Amino acid sequence: MSKPILLLFITLLNLIPTKGYAEPIFMKNLIANERVHDFGTIMEIKGKVSYTFVLTNKDKNPVVISNVNAWCGCTTSEYSKAPIMPGKTGKVTVTFDPNSRPGKFSKEVVVMLNDGKAYMRLWVKGNVVPYLHPVTEDHPYYFGEGLYMSMKVLPFANQGVGVSQKFILRVANNTKKPMKVTLQKKPFNKVLKVPAEITLKPLERKEVKVSYAYPKHYSYDRHLWIDITVNGKKVKPMQVRFFGDKNVLHMK
């Protein structure tokens, strides 16, 4: 296609009208009994809490709730499916799950109306008081003598020469006695950074930093072991794996 014809073709395309889609408008005549519901203080251990908003249609036409969006896995909803006739009410029930969400929260809920042509907003808020979860939820691997950790293998992908990879290792003492944990790399590796010693109070849980920077290029996998003792007693070791190029390509 020659350049003049191509330019003419583009110009004609720009002259073709396109179908526009109007943005939804805020509906003033659907009135909620309250816009923001405060759950107050929530005990995480007691589980989910729910509240039902009552919506009154003060418009001259029926209103249909098309959908309710919260954009958060912790917040779900149920709503009236039948049209809300003038002068009548509909309901939107919002449920919040406080599991592993300590502290204050405020969640917006958008109610889509009349097939997405209109909308209204609602909010729920509160403050979650956490509880101590079972140690195995965040520390699934048992090494012995009451020591639990979040990983049994430390995996390091090939990041390129000099590039450092870091992550957090969670460590827990599930006994009522103080715990002294020692970690010894075998064979010794200067580039791998792990704490040589961790002290834990009874039932204490800690997060420790682990890092590694590839000193040179490796095309093959390598590994080493970390010997672990708890209060002087040897427990299960931890493996450290360093992936070469083939595994990096496979992981992608």
VOGU-129598 format. One record per residue: residue number from 1; residue in one letter; x, y, z of N, C-alpha, C in turn. Coordinates in steps of 0.02 Angstrom, whole numbers, padded with zeros to 5 digits, always signed. Example, Ala and Ser with C-alpha at 12.3 -4.5 7.8 and 13.67 -1.06 7.14 Angstrom:
BEGIN
{pt 1, A, {+00660, -00284, +00390}, {+00615, -00225, +00390}, {+00660, -00165, +00390}};
{pt 2, S, {+00642, -00112, +00354}, {+00684, -00053, +00357}, {+00645, +00002, +00394}};
This chain:
BEGIN
{pt 1, M, {+00042, -00059, +00000}, {+00000, +00000, +00000}, {+00044, +00062, +00000}};
{pt 2, S, {+00030, +00109, -00049}, {+00071, +00169, -00053}, {+00054, +00216, +00005}};
{pt 3, K, {+00101, +00263, +00019}, {+00093, +00308, +00076}, {+00030, +00351, +00070}};
{pt 4, P, {+00014, +00382, +00009}, {-00048, +00423, +00004}, {-00110, +00383, +00019}};
{pt 5, I, {-00113, +00320, -00006}, {-00172, +00278, +00005}, {-00178, +00260, +00079}};
{pt 6, L, {-00120, +00246, +00110}, {-00121, +00229, +00182}, {-00147, +00287, +00223}};
{pt 7, L, {-00125, +00350, +00207}, {-00148, +00408, +00243}, {-00223, +00419, +00233}};
{pt 8, L, {-00248, +00407, +00172}, {-00320, +00413, +00158}, {-00359, +00362, +00198}};
{pt 9, F, {-00333, +00302, +00204}, {-00366, +00248, +00240}, {-00372, +00265, +00315}};
{pt 10, I, {-00318, +00293, +00343}, {-00318, +00312, +00414}, {-00367, +00369, +00426}};
{pt 11, T, {-00371, +00417, +00379}, {-00417, +00473, +00385}, {-00489, +00449, +00385}};
{pt 12, L, {-00506, +00402, +00340}, {-00574, +00375, +00337}, {-00592, +00338, +00401}};
{pt 13, L, {-00544, +00302, +00430}, {-00557, +00267, +00493}, {-00575, +00316, +00548}};
{pt 14, N, {-00539, +00373, +00549}, {-00552, +00423, +00601}, {-00620, +00456, +00593}};
{pt 15, L, {-00648, +00455, +00532}, {-00714, +00485, +00520}, {-00771, +00439, +00539}};
{pt 16, I, {-00757, +00375, +00548}, {-00810, +00327, +00565}, {-00830, +00338, +00637}};
{pt 17, P, {-00894, +00350, +00651}, {-00916, +00363, +00720}, {-00909, +00300, +00762}};
{pt 18, T, {-00889, +00308, +00824}, {-00884, +00251, +00870}, {-00938, +00258, +00922}};
{pt 19, K, {-00962, +00201, +00946}, {-01015, +00200, +00996}, {-00986, +00219, +01064}};
{pt 20, G, {-01013, +00270, +01096}, {-00989, +00291, +01161}, {-01026, +00256, +01217}};
{pt 21, Y, {-00992, +00249, +01273}, {-01021, +00218, +01332}, {-01020, +00268, +01388}};
{pt 22, A, {-01080, +00288, +01412}, {-01084, +00339, +01464}, {-01061, +00309, +01531}};
{pt 23, E, {-01026, +00350, +01569}, {-01004, +00328, +01634}, {-01064, +00325, +01681}};
{pt 24, P, {-01064, +00279, +01729}, {-01120, +00276, +01776}, {-01124, +00339, +01818}};
{pt 25, I, {-01185, +00357, +01836}, {-01196, +00418, +01876}, {-01214, +00398, +01948}};
{pt 26, F, {-01199, +00443, +01994}, {-01216, +00430, +02064}, {-01291, +00438, +02074}};
{pt 27, M, {-01322, +00387, +02104}, {-01395, +00390, +02114}, {-01410, +00421, +02182}};
{pt 28, K, {-01441, +00480, +02181}, {-01456, +00516, +02242}, {-01520, +00491, +02276}};
{pt 29, N, {-01564, +00461, +02237}, {-01630, +00443, +02263}, {-01635, +00373, +02291}};
{pt 30, L, {-01579, +00339, +02296}, {-01578, +00275, +02331}, {-01541, +00288, +02397}};
{pt 31, I, {-01578, +00288, +02451}, {-01551, +00312, +02515}, {-01537, +00253, +02562}};
{pt 32, A, {-01475, +00250, +02586}, {-01457, +00198, +02634}, {-01472, +00220, +02705}};
{pt 33, N, {-01489, +00172, +02748}, {-01502, +00189, +02818}, {-01440, +00218, +02852}};
{pt 34, E, {-01380, +00199, +02827}, {-01318, +00231, +02846}, {-01266, +00218, +02791}};
{pt 35, R, {-01225, +00268, +02778}, {-01175, +00262, +02725}, {-01114, +00224, +02749}};
{pt 36, V, {-01096, +00236, +02813}, {-01037, +00205, +02842}, {-01058, +00167, +02904}};
{pt 37, H, {-01045, +00102, +02905}, {-01060, +00063, +02965}, {-00995, +00047, +03001}};
{pt 38, D, {-00993, +00063, +03065}, {-00935, +00051, +03107}, {-00947, -00012, +03149}};
{pt 39, F, {-00907, -00065, +03134}, {-00913, -00126, +03174}, {-00883, -00117, +03244}};
{pt 40, G, {-00845, -00063, +03252}, {-00812, -00053, +03317}, {-00753, -00101, +03325}};
{pt 41, T, {-00743, -00125, +03384}, {-00688, -00171, +03398}, {-00709, -00242, +03383}};
{pt 42, I, {-00670, -00276, +03341}, {-00685, -00345, +03320}, {-00631, -00391, +03347}};
{pt 43, M, {-00651, -00445, +03377}, {-00604, -00496, +03400}, {-00591, -00544, +03342}};
{pt 44, E, {-00530, -00546, +03317}, {-00513, -00590, +03260}, {-00533, -00662, +03273}};
{pt 45, I, {-00525, -00685, +03334}, {-00538, -00755, +03350}, {-00611, -00774, +03341}};
{pt 46, K, {-00656, -00724, +03342}, {-00728, -00738, +03336}, {-00750, -00744, +03263}};
{pt 47, G, {-00706, -00727, +03216}, {-00722, -00737, +03146}, {-00759, -00681, +03113}};
{pt 48, K, {-00795, -00697, +03060}, {-00827, -00648, +03016}, {-00882, -00608, +03050}};
{pt 49, V, {-00889, -00545, +03027}, {-00944, -00502, +03050}, {-00982, -00477, +02988}};
{pt 50, S, {-01047, -00466, +02997}, {-01090, -00444, +02942}, {-01135, -00387, +02963}};
{pt 51, Y, {-01153, -00347, +02913}, {-01202, -00294, +02925}, {-01245, -00287, +02862}};
{pt 52, T, {-01311, -00275, +02873}, {-01357, -00267, +02817}, {-01378, -00194, +02810}};
{pt 53, F, {-01360, -00164, +02754}, {-01382, -00096, +02737}, {-01452, -00101, +02707}};
{pt 54, V, {-01496, -00057, +02729}, {-01563, -00053, +02701}, {-01567, +00007, +02655}};
{pt 55, L, {-01586, -00005, +02592}, {-01587, +00048, +02541}, {-01659, +00064, +02522}};
{pt 56, T, {-01679, +00127, +02529}, {-01747, +00148, +02514}, {-01748, +00185, +02447}};
{pt 57, N, {-01792, +00163, +02403}, {-01798, +00194, +02337}, {-01847, +00253, +02340}};
{pt 58, K, {-01820, +00314, +02336}, {-01861, +00374, +02336}, {-01868, +00404, +02266}};
{pt 59, D, {-01852, +00363, +02217}, {-01858, +00385, +02148}, {-01928, +00366, +02122}};
{pt 60, K, {-01945, +00390, +02062}, {-02010, +00374, +02033}, {-02008, +00309, +01994}};
{pt 61, N, {-01947, +00283, +01982}, {-01940, +00223, +01942}, {-01909, +00166, +01983}};
{pt 62, P, {-01920, +00104, +01963}, {-01889, +00048, +01998}, {-01813, +00051, +01992}};
{pt 63, V, {-01779, +00025, +02041}, {-01706, +00022, +02041}, {-01686, -00051, +02050}};
{pt 64, V, {-01638, -00073, +02009}, {-01614, -00142, +02014}, {-01540, -00142, +02033}};
{pt 65, I, {-01523, -00181, +02084}, {-01452, -00189, +02103}, {-01422, -00240, +02055}};
{pt 66, S, {-01374, -00217, +02015}, {-01343, -00261, +01965}, {-01286, -00301, +01994}};
{pt 67, N, {-01247, -00269, +02036}, {-01188, -00302, +02064}, {-01162, -00261, +02123}};
{pt 68, V, {-01121, -00293, +02165}, {-01090, -00259, +02221}, {-01016, -00277, +02220}};
{pt 69, N, {-00972, -00227, +02218}, {-00900, -00239, +02213}, {-00864, -00212, +02275}};
{pt 70, A, {-00820, -00254, +02303}, {-00780, -00232, +02360}, {-00706, -00234, +02343}};
{pt 71, W, {-00686, -00270, +02291}, {-00616, -00274, +02268}, {-00568, -00297, +02324}};
{pt 72, C, {-00592, -00339, +02367}, {-00549, -00364, +02421}, {-00575, -00432, +02442}};
{pt 73, G, {-00531, -00481, +02447}, {-00551, -00548, +02465}, {-00578, -00553, +02535}};
{pt 74, C, {-00563, -00503, +02577}, {-00587, -00504, +02646}, {-00659, -00480, +02653}};
{pt 75, T, {-00686, -00451, +02600}, {-00753, -00422, +02602}, {-00797, -00453, +02549}};
{pt 76, T, {-00853, -00482, +02569}, {-00901, -00512, +02522}, {-00969, -00481, +02533}};
{pt 77, S, {-01015, -00495, +02488}, {-01081, -00464, +02493}, {-01136, -00507, +02464}};
{pt 78, E, {-01196, -00494, +02487}, {-01258, -00521, +02459}, {-01307, -00463, +02452}};
{pt 79, Y, {-01353, -00469, +02403}, {-01398, -00412, +02392}, {-01464, -00435, +02363}};
{pt 80, S, {-01514, -00392, +02367}, {-01580, -00406, +02341}, {-01578, -00410, +02265}};
{pt 81, K, {-01608, -00462, +02238}, {-01608, -00472, +02165}, {-01670, -00441, +02132}};
{pt 82, A, {-01724, -00437, +02167}, {-01786, -00411, +02139}, {-01781, -00335, +02133}};
{pt 83, P, {-01816, -00305, +02084}, {-01816, -00232, +02077}, {-01844, -00199, +02141}};
{pt 84, I, {-01814, -00143, +02159}, {-01838, -00105, +02216}, {-01887, -00053, +02189}};
{pt 85, M, {-01950, -00064, +02204}, {-02002, -00019, +02178}, {-02002, +00047, +02216}};
{pt 86, P, {-02029, +00100, +02186}, {-02032, +00165, +02219}, {-02063, +00160, +02288}};
{pt 87, G, {-02030, +00189, +02337}, {-02055, +00187, +02406}, {-02038, +00124, +02444}};
{pt 88, K, {-02010, +00074, +02410}, {-01993, +00010, +02442}, {-01918, +00007, +02458}};
{pt 89, T, {-01898, -00048, +02490}, {-01828, -00055, +02512}, {-01796, -00118, +02484}};
{pt 90, G, {-01730, -00115, +02476}, {-01689, -00172, +02459}, {-01633, -00178, +02510}};
{pt 91, K, {-01594, -00230, +02505}, {-01542, -00242, +02555}, {-01476, -00261, +02523}};
{pt 92, V, {-01422, -00239, +02556}, {-01354, -00260, +02539}, {-01320, -00281, +02604}};
{pt 93, T, {-01302, -00344, +02607}, {-01268, -00371, +02666}, {-01194, -00377, +02652}};
{pt 94, V, {-01153, -00344, +02693}, {-01080, -00343, +02684}, {-01049, -00384, +02741}};
{pt 95, T, {-01005, -00430, +02723}, {-00971, -00473, +02771}, {-00896, -00461, +02768}};
{pt 96, F, {-00866, -00449, +02826}, {-00794, -00437, +02830}, {-00762, -00495, +02868}};
{pt 97, D, {-00706, -00521, +02840}, {-00669, -00576, +02871}, {-00605, -00547, +02902}};
{pt 98, P, {-00600, -00547, +02969}, {-00541, -00516, +03001}, {-00480, -00562, +03006}};
{pt 99, N, {-00485, -00622, +02978}, {-00430, -00670, +02986}, {-00365, -00642, +02958}};
{pt 100, S, {-00314, -00637, +03001}, {-00247, -00613, +02983}, {-00247, -00541, +02957}};
{pt 101, R, {-00294, -00501, +02981}, {-00298, -00430, +02961}, {-00304, -00386, +03024}};
{pt 102, P, {-00251, -00384, +03064}, {-00254, -00346, +03127}, {-00255, -00270, +03115}};
{pt 103, G, {-00283, -00234, +03163}, {-00281, -00161, +03160}, {-00344, -00131, +03128}};
{pt 104, K, {-00340, -00066, +03116}, {-00397, -00029, +03089}, {-00407, -00044, +03015}};
{pt 105, F, {-00469, -00043, +02993}, {-00485, -00054, +02922}, {-00543, -00010, +02902}};
{pt 106, S, {-00546, +00006, +02838}, {-00602, +00041, +02808}, {-00610, +00015, +02737}};
{pt 107, K, {-00667, -00016, +02722}, {-00678, -00048, +02657}, {-00736, -00015, +02621}};
{pt 108, E, {-00722, +00006, +02560}, {-00774, +00036, +02518}, {-00810, -00018, +02478}};
{pt 109, V, {-00875, -00012, +02474}, {-00916, -00059, +02435}, {-00955, -00017, +02384}};
{pt 110, V, {-00948, -00034, +02321}, {-00983, +00003, +02268}, {-01041, -00040, +02243}};
{pt 111, V, {-01101, -00010, +02247}, {-01162, -00044, +02226}, {-01180, -00020, +02156}};
{pt 112, M, {-01176, -00065, +02107}, {-01193, -00047, +02038}, {-01268, -00056, +02027}};
{pt 113, L, {-01300, -00007, +01994}, {-01372, -00006, +01987}, {-01393, -00001, +01914}};
{pt 114, N, {-01452, -00029, +01901}, {-01483, -00023, +01834}, {-01436, -00042, +01778}};
{pt 115, D, {-01409, -00101, +01783}, {-01365, -00128, +01731}, {-01303, -00085, +01721}};
{pt 116, G, {-01276, -00059, +01777}, {-01214, -00021, +01774}, {-01222, +00052, +01754}};
{pt 117, K, {-01283, +00076, +01747}, {-01294, +00146, +01726}, {-01287, +00194, +01785}};
{pt 118, A, {-01294, +00168, +01845}, {-01289, +00210, +01905}, {-01254, +00172, +01961}};
{pt 119, Y, {-01237, +00208, +02014}, {-01202, +00175, +02069}, {-01213, +00214, +02134}};
{pt 120, M, {-01195, +00182, +02190}, {-01192, +00215, +02254}, {-01135, +00182, +02294}};
{pt 121, R, {-01111, +00216, +02345}, {-01055, +00190, +02385}, {-01076, +00179, +02457}};
{pt 122, L, {-01049, +00126, +02486}, {-01058, +00111, +02557}, {-00990, +00094, +02587}};
{pt 123, W, {-00984, +00100, +02653}, {-00921, +00084, +02686}, {-00934, +00044, +02749}};
{pt 124, V, {-00886, +00000, +02765}, {-00884, -00032, +02830}, {-00814, -00019, +02859}};
{pt 125, K, {-00811, -00010, +02924}, {-00747, +00001, +02956}, {-00746, -00030, +03025}};
{pt 126, G, {-00687, -00030, +03056}, {-00681, -00058, +03123}, {-00609, -00067, +03142}};
{pt 127, N, {-00597, -00102, +03197}, {-00530, -00115, +03222}, {-00526, -00187, +03245}};
{pt 128, V, {-00479, -00224, +03215}, {-00473, -00296, +03229}, {-00420, -00307, +03283}};
{pt 129, V, {-00441, -00341, +03336}, {-00394, -00361, +03389}, {-00370, -00432, +03372}};
{pt 130, P, {-00305, -00440, +03358}, {-00281, -00506, +03336}, {-00273, -00555, +03395}};
{pt 131, Y, {-00264, -00618, +03377}, {-00248, -00668, +03427}, {-00189, -00708, +03401}};
{pt 132, L, {-00157, -00745, +03446}, {-00099, -00783, +03427}, {-00120, -00847, +03390}};
{pt 133, H, {-00105, -00849, +03325}, {-00124, -00907, +03285}, {-00081, -00967, +03302}};
{pt 134, P, {-00105, -01027, +03287}, {-00063, -01086, +03297}, {+00003, -01079, +03260}};
{pt 135, V, {+00057, -01101, +03291}, {+00123, -01091, +03262}, {+00130, -01121, +03193}};
{pt 136, T, {+00095, -01175, +03179}, {+00101, -01210, +03114}, {+00070, -01172, +03056}};
{pt 137, E, {+00031, -01120, +03069}, {+00001, -01081, +03014}, {+00055, -01045, +02974}};
{pt 138, D, {+00103, -01014, +03009}, {+00156, -00977, +02976}, {+00224, -01012, +02979}};
{pt 139, H, {+00228, -01066, +03018}, {+00290, -01103, +03028}, {+00275, -01178, +03019}};
{pt 140, P, {+00263, -01201, +02958}, {+00239, -01270, +02948}, {+00292, -01324, +02955}};
{pt 141, Y, {+00356, -01306, +02958}, {+00409, -01357, +02958}, {+00440, -01365, +03027}};
{pt 142, Y, {+00437, -01427, +03052}, {+00462, -01442, +03119}, {+00532, -01473, +03114}};
{pt 143, F, {+00580, -01443, +03150}, {+00649, -01466, +03147}, {+00669, -01507, +03208}};
{pt 144, G, {+00629, -01504, +03261}, {+00644, -01541, +03321}, {+00655, -01496, +03381}};
{pt 145, E, {+00646, -01524, +03441}, {+00656, -01488, +03504}, {+00615, -01424, +03510}};
{pt 146, G, {+00555, -01424, +03477}, {+00511, -01367, +03482}, {+00524, -01312, +03432}};
{pt 147, L, {+00572, -01322, +03386}, {+00589, -01271, +03336}, {+00549, -01280, +03273}};
{pt 148, Y, {+00513, -01226, +03253}, {+00475, -01225, +03191}, {+00501, -01168, +03147}};
{pt 149, M, {+00499, -01180, +03081}, {+00519, -01127, +03034}, {+00472, -01125, +02974}};
{pt 150, S, {+00474, -01069, +02938}, {+00429, -01060, +02881}, {+00454, -01095, +02818}};
{pt 151, M, {+00518, -01116, +02817}, {+00547, -01151, +02759}, {+00590, -01209, +02782}};
{pt 152, K, {+00592, -01261, +02741}, {+00639, -01314, +02756}, {+00696, -01314, +02705}};
{pt 153, V, {+00686, -01278, +02649}, {+00739, -01268, +02599}, {+00742, -01194, +02583}};
{pt 154, L, {+00803, -01166, +02582}, {+00812, -01096, +02561}, {+00829, -01096, +02487}};
{pt 155, P, {+00783, -01072, +02444}, {+00795, -01073, +02371}, {+00820, -01006, +02345}};
{pt 156, F, {+00873, -01007, +02306}, {+00899, -00946, +02276}, {+00904, -00956, +02200}};
{pt 157, A, {+00866, -00915, +02163}, {+00869, -00918, +02091}, {+00931, -00881, +02066}};
{pt 158, N, {+00953, -00898, +02006}, {+01012, -00865, +01977}, {+00993, -00794, +01956}};
{pt 159, Q, {+01018, -00745, +01993}, {+01000, -00675, +01980}, {+01053, -00637, +01941}};
{pt 160, G, {+01107, -00669, +01923}, {+01161, -00633, +01889}, {+01216, -00615, +01938}};
{pt 161, V, {+01276, -00606, +01912}, {+01335, -00593, +01954}, {+01326, -00529, +01995}};
{pt 162, G, {+01334, -00536, +02061}, {+01332, -00479, +02105}, {+01263, -00457, +02128}};
{pt 163, V, {+01211, -00485, +02098}, {+01142, -00466, +02116}, {+01122, -00504, +02179}};
{pt 164, S, {+01095, -00469, +02228}, {+01077, -00500, +02291}, {+01003, -00517, +02294}};
{pt 165, Q, {+00989, -00575, +02320}, {+00920, -00597, +02330}, {+00908, -00604, +02405}};
{pt 166, K, {+00854, -00573, +02429}, {+00840, -00573, +02501}, {+00769, -00596, +02515}};
{pt 167, F, {+00759, -00627, +02572}, {+00692, -00642, +02596}, {+00693, -00653, +02671}};
{pt 168, I, {+00634, -00661, +02699}, {+00625, -00668, +02771}, {+00611, -00741, +02789}};
{pt 169, L, {+00647, -00765, +02839}, {+00636, -00831, +02867}, {+00604, -00823, +02935}};
{pt 170, R, {+00546, -00854, +02945}, {+00512, -00850, +03010}, {+00532, -00910, +03053}};
{pt 171, V, {+00549, -00895, +03115}, {+00573, -00946, +03162}, {+00531, -00942, +03226}};
{pt 172, A, {+00512, -01000, +03254}, {+00469, -01000, +03313}, {+00492, -01051, +03364}};
{pt 173, N, {+00489, -01030, +03427}, {+00501, -01074, +03485}, {+00434, -01094, +03513}};
{pt 174, N, {+00415, -01156, +03504}, {+00349, -01180, +03527}, {+00354, -01216, +03594}};
{pt 175, T, {+00402, -01195, +03635}, {+00409, -01224, +03702}, {+00404, -01168, +03754}};
{pt 176, K, {+00399, -01187, +03817}, {+00395, -01139, +03872}, {+00463, -01126, +03903}};
{pt 177, K, {+00515, -01143, +03867}, {+00584, -01131, +03890}, {+00621, -01087, +03841}};
{pt 178, P, {+00671, -01049, +03863}, {+00712, -01010, +03816}, {+00747, -01056, +03767}};
{pt 179, M, {+00759, -01030, +03708}, {+00789, -01071, +03656}, {+00848, -01034, +03623}};
{pt 180, K, {+00903, -01070, +03616}, {+00961, -01044, +03580}, {+00972, -01088, +03519}};
{pt 181, V, {+00966, -01057, +03461}, {+00972, -01094, +03397}, {+01037, -01073, +03364}};
{pt 182, T, {+01078, -01122, +03344}, {+01139, -01107, +03306}, {+01132, -01136, +03236}};
{pt 183, L, {+01159, -01099, +03188}, {+01157, -01120, +03118}, {+01228, -01119, +03090}};
{pt 184, Q, {+01251, -01176, +03065}, {+01319, -01182, +03039}, {+01317, -01206, +02967}};
{pt 185, K, {+01347, -01166, +02922}, {+01346, -01182, +02850}, {+01399, -01235, +02835}};
{pt 186, K, {+01379, -01288, +02798}, {+01425, -01340, +02778}, {+01414, -01358, +02705}};
{pt 187, P, {+01465, -01348, +02661}, {+01528, -01315, +02676}, {+01518, -01240, +02688}};
{pt 188, F, {+01566, -01208, +02718}, {+01561, -01138, +02735}, {+01555, -01095, +02672}};
{pt 189, N, {+01512, -01045, +02675}, {+01499, -01002, +02617}, {+01497, -00930, +02642}};
{pt 190, K, {+01543, -00887, +02618}, {+01546, -00818, +02640}, {+01491, -00775, +02612}};
{pt 191, V, {+01466, -00793, +02553}, {+01417, -00750, +02519}, {+01346, -00760, +02546}};
{pt 192, L, {+01331, -00820, +02569}, {+01266, -00832, +02599}, {+01263, -00801, +02669}};
{pt 193, K, {+01214, -00757, +02679}, {+01207, -00723, +02743}, {+01148, -00750, +02782}};
{pt 194, V, {+01162, -00787, +02835}, {+01112, -00811, +02882}, {+01139, -00799, +02952}};
{pt 195, P, {+01095, -00788, +03001}, {+01121, -00777, +03069}, {+01153, -00841, +03096}};
{pt 196, A, {+01210, -00833, +03128}, {+01244, -00891, +03158}, {+01208, -00914, +03221}};
{pt 197, E, {+01172, -00868, +03253}, {+01138, -00885, +03315}, {+01074, -00846, +03322}};
{pt 198, I, {+01022, -00879, +03347}, {+00957, -00848, +03359}, {+00935, -00866, +03429}};
{pt 199, T, {+00917, -00816, +03468}, {+00891, -00829, +03535}, {+00816, -00814, +03536}};
{pt 200, L, {+00778, -00859, +03567}, {+00706, -00852, +03569}, {+00681, -00861, +03641}};
{pt 201, K, {+00638, -00817, +03661}, {+00605, -00825, +03726}, {+00553, -00880, +03721}};
{pt 202, P, {+00527, -00904, +03777}, {+00474, -00955, +03775}, {+00415, -00932, +03731}};
{pt 203, L, {+00396, -00974, +03683}, {+00340, -00962, +03637}, {+00351, -00901, +03592}};
{pt 204, E, {+00413, -00878, +03586}, {+00426, -00820, +03544}, {+00432, -00839, +03471}};
{pt 205, R, {+00414, -00791, +03428}, {+00420, -00799, +03356}, {+00460, -00740, +03329}};
{pt 206, K, {+00506, -00754, +03284}, {+00548, -00701, +03256}, {+00552, -00707, +03180}};
{pt 207, E, {+00570, -00651, +03149}, {+00585, -00650, +03078}, {+00658, -00632, +03070}};
{pt 208, V, {+00695, -00672, +03031}, {+00766, -00659, +03019}, {+00777, -00650, +02944}};
{pt 209, K, {+00827, -00609, +02927}, {+00842, -00595, +02857}, {+00893, -00646, +02830}};
{pt 210, V, {+00881, -00668, +02769}, {+00926, -00714, +02734}, {+00941, -00684, +02666}};
{pt 211, S, {+01004, -00687, +02645}, {+01021, -00658, +02580}, {+01079, -00696, +02547}};
{pt 212, Y, {+01083, -00688, +02481}, {+01138, -00719, +02444}, {+01148, -00679, +02380}};
{pt 213, A, {+01212, -00668, +02363}, {+01230, -00634, +02300}, {+01276, -00681, +02260}};
{pt 214, Y, {+01257, -00695, +02198}, {+01297, -00740, +02157}, {+01365, -00709, +02142}};
{pt 215, P, {+01420, -00740, +02162}, {+01486, -00711, +02150}, {+01509, -00721, +02078}};
{pt 216, K, {+01481, -00771, +02043}, {+01499, -00782, +01973}, {+01443, -00822, +01940}};
{pt 217, H, {+01450, -00832, +01875}, {+01398, -00866, +01837}, {+01402, -00942, +01847}};
{pt 218, Y, {+01343, -00972, +01857}, {+01339, -01045, +01863}, {+01285, -01070, +01815}};
{pt 219, S, {+01302, -01122, +01778}, {+01253, -01152, +01733}, {+01219, -01213, +01764}};
{pt 220, Y, {+01242, -01234, +01822}, {+01215, -01294, +01853}, {+01192, -01278, +01924}};
{pt 221, D, {+01151, -01322, +01952}, {+01126, -01314, +02020}, {+01179, -01332, +02071}};
{pt 222, R, {+01176, -01299, +02128}, {+01221, -01315, +02183}, {+01181, -01315, +02248}};
{pt 223, H, {+01209, -01342, +02301}, {+01175, -01339, +02365}, {+01225, -01347, +02422}};
{pt 224, L, {+01204, -01325, +02480}, {+01242, -01338, +02541}, {+01192, -01351, +02597}};
{pt 225, W, {+01218, -01370, +02655}, {+01175, -01386, +02712}, {+01189, -01338, +02769}};
{pt 226, I, {+01138, -01325, +02808}, {+01147, -01287, +02870}, {+01132, -01334, +02928}};
{pt 227, D, {+01183, -01350, +02967}, {+01173, -01391, +03027}, {+01143, -01347, +03082}};
{pt 228, I, {+01092, -01373, +03115}, {+01055, -01334, +03165}, {+01057, -01370, +03232}};
{pt 229, T, {+01069, -01332, +03284}, {+01063, -01358, +03352}, {+01015, -01315, +03392}};
{pt 230, V, {+00979, -01347, +03437}, {+00933, -01312, +03482}, {+00954, -01327, +03553}};
{pt 231, N, {+00977, -01275, +03588}, {+01003, -01283, +03656}, {+01055, -01339, +03660}};
{pt 232, G, {+01098, -01339, +03608}, {+01153, -01387, +03607}, {+01136, -01455, +03577}};
{pt 233, K, {+01073, -01467, +03561}, {+01053, -01532, +03533}, {+01043, -01526, +03457}};
{pt 234, K, {+01072, -01571, +03420}, {+01067, -01569, +03348}, {+00997, -01590, +03325}};
{pt 235, V, {+00969, -01550, +03279}, {+00903, -01565, +03251}, {+00910, -01573, +03175}};
{pt 236, K, {+00854, -01574, +03140}, {+00856, -01583, +03067}, {+00894, -01526, +03034}};
{pt 237, P, {+00934, -01540, +02984}, {+00969, -01486, +02948}, {+00924, -01452, +02897}};
{pt 238, M, {+00945, -01395, +02873}, {+00909, -01359, +02821}, {+00952, -01357, +02758}};
{pt 239, Q, {+00922, -01370, +02701}, {+00959, -01368, +02638}, {+00953, -01299, +02607}};
{pt 240, V, {+01007, -01277, +02574}, {+01007, -01215, +02536}, {+01021, -01234, +02463}};
{pt 241, R, {+00977, -01213, +02417}, {+00985, -01230, +02346}, {+00998, -01167, +02305}};
{pt 242, F, {+01048, -01171, +02262}, {+01065, -01117, +02216}, {+01052, -01143, +02145}};
{pt 243, F, {+01004, -01112, +02110}, {+00985, -01136, +02045}, {+01028, -01107, +01990}};
{pt 244, G, {+01046, -01148, +01941}, {+01084, -01126, +01883}, {+01038, -01101, +01828}};
{pt 245, D, {+01066, -01089, +01769}, {+01028, -01061, +01714}, {+00969, -01104, +01692}};
{pt 246, K, {+00977, -01169, +01690}, {+00925, -01212, +01664}, {+00862, -01207, +01707}};
{pt 247, N, {+00871, -01203, +01773}, {+00813, -01198, +01816}, {+00781, -01129, +01813}};
{pt 248, V, {+00822, -01077, +01802}, {+00795, -01010, +01795}, {+00749, -01007, +01734}};
{pt 249, L, {+00772, -01036, +01679}, {+00732, -01037, +01618}, {+00668, -01077, +01629}};
{pt 250, H, {+00673, -01132, +01666}, {+00615, -01173, +01680}, {+00564, -01136, +01723}};
{pt 251, M, {+00591, -01097, +01772}, {+00547, -01060, +01817}, {+00508, -01006, +01781}};
{pt 252, K, {+00537, -00978, +01729}, {+00502, -00925, +01692}, {+00446, -00954, +01651}};
